[in-house]
Amino acid sequence: MAITYSLAKAAEESGLSQRTLRYAIERGELASVRVGRRRLIPAGALQKFLLREIPRAEMGEEGE
């Protein structure tokens, strides 16, 4: 697993569009780092962003 993803690779890995990821970054919902002219998304940040979008029932966890 990579430490960081480019926007294009993060979109490919997540199944989301680059535009959706860009909007999430702009809204502060998805962490990213700027290295020179490149925008990189830490793997952990992408995973956290994706997991918060999945309802608990779909993850196989039981409710209260």
Secondary structure, 3 states (H helix, E strand, C coil): CCCEEEHHHHHHHHCCCHHHHHHHHHCCCCCCEEECCEEEEEHHHHHHHHHHCCCHHHHCCCCC
